[in-house]
Amino acid sequence: MIRFYFHPTPNPTKIALMLEEVGLAYQLVAIDTSRGEQHTPEFRAVNPNGKVPAIVDTEGPGGKEMRVFDSSAILLYLGEKTGRLIGSPADRPVLLSWLFFIATGVGPFSGQAVHFQYAAPEKLAYAVNRYRREVERHYEVLDEHLKERDFIVGNDYSIVDISAWGWLDRAPRVLPGDGVPLAAFPNLERWFRAIDARPAVARARALGKTHAFKKEMDEEADRALFPSNYAKVAR
Ligand SMILES: N[C@@H](CCC(=O)N[C@@H](CS)C(=O)NCC(=O)O)C(=O)O
């Protein structure tokens, strides 16, 4: 059994999609990050980094209970555990390259683009431009790569498509504007539409509706999500 620590945000939603695709049994543990549940000692024992997603596999290697944190690590772990969606051994260098491209590029730049456009107490034009442009540049790289391809790695759907989908699904929020956010990236848009139509995507999306996650951005949420805006407190 997998215990899946979840909040309906991009990185955990990748894991929701992976679990739904491979059909592993899992128990959802809601972590309401706007209420600061990622900072409790119980959750820190699962993810010392205090972020979602994380999982505990009660039947890990050698039959031992194992924790795994960080969405890319979890995708690889579940892919290797099930032998599903990780491509062939020959695909491995390409799979790792694109997985890390998303983990270190698309994801963090998208997250910072969202932060500086919606959450930062000051609207800093420099930061907004920097992160939006980096997101667009990463989208361009993917768009070019997908020119004559249906999937990011090899000829099949893989954890890399799942990882990219988690962030591309948020493109309207990452790159708000007048037009359709992916209009300038036609290959990426075609790829996104195909992945988004998978039945497992609808099931992954539905997970977010199972719990009354806090939506208000009040001081409790601000302190929980952006502790660096406040004086350091001992935990
Ligand atoms: N590199 C991590 C990033 C995880 C992350 O930033 N998660 C966000 C949700 S998408 C989170 O937990 N935010 C709450 C917080 O930062 O306190 C991953 O890929 O899992």
The ligand as an SDF file (V2000), in Angstrom:
LIG
                    3D

 20 19  0  0  0  0  0  0  0  0999 V2000
   10.9530   19.6810   -6.0620 N   0  0  0  0  0  0  0  0  0  0  0  0
    9.7320   19.3710   -5.3650 C   0  0  0  0  0  0  0  0  0  0  0  0
    8.9210   20.6420   -5.1970 C   0  0  0  0  0  0  0  0  0  0  0  0
    7.7100   20.3910   -4.3100 C   0  0  0  0  0  0  0  0  0  0  0  0
    6.8790   21.6460   -4.1150 C   0  0  0  0  0  0  0  0  0  0  0  0
    7.3530   22.7770   -4.3020 O   0  0  0  0  0  0  0  0  0  0  0  0
    5.6200   21.4160   -3.7310 N   0  0  0  0  0  0  0  0  0  0  0  0
    4.6940   22.4850   -3.4820 C   0  0  0  0  0  0  0  0  0  0  0  0
    3.3350   22.1220   -4.0740 C   0  0  0  0  0  0  0  0  0  0  0  0
    3.4460   22.0460   -5.8700 S   0  0  0  0  0  0  0  0  0  0  0  0
    4.5320   22.6680   -1.9740 C   0  0  0  0  0  0  0  0  0  0  0  0
    4.6300   21.7260   -1.2090 O   0  0  0  0  0  0  0  0  0  0  0  0
    4.2640   23.9050   -1.5320 N   0  0  0  0  0  0  0  0  0  0  0  0
    4.0650   24.1970   -0.1470 C   0  0  0  0  0  0  0  0  0  0  0  0
    5.2280   24.9040    0.4840 C   0  0  0  0  0  0  0  0  0  0  0  0
    6.1860   25.2530   -0.2490 O   0  0  0  0  0  0  0  0  0  0  0  0
    5.2030   25.1260    1.6800 O   0  0  0  0  0  0  0  0  0  0  0  0
    8.9410   18.3000   -6.1480 C   0  0  0  0  0  0  0  0  0  0  0  0
    9.0840   18.2090   -7.3640 O   0  0  0  0  0  0  0  0  0  0  0  0
    8.2080   17.5290   -5.5070 O   0  0  0  0  0  0  0  0  0  0  0  0
  1  2  1  0
  2  3  1  0
  2 18  1  0
  3  4  1  0
  4  5  1  0
  5  6  2  0
  5  7  1  0
  7  8  1  0
  8  9  1  0
  8 11  1  0
  9 10  1  0
 11 12  2  0
 11 13  1  0
 13 14  1  0
 14 15  1  0
 15 16  2  0
 15 17  1  0
 18 19  2  0
 18 20  1  0
M  END
$$$$
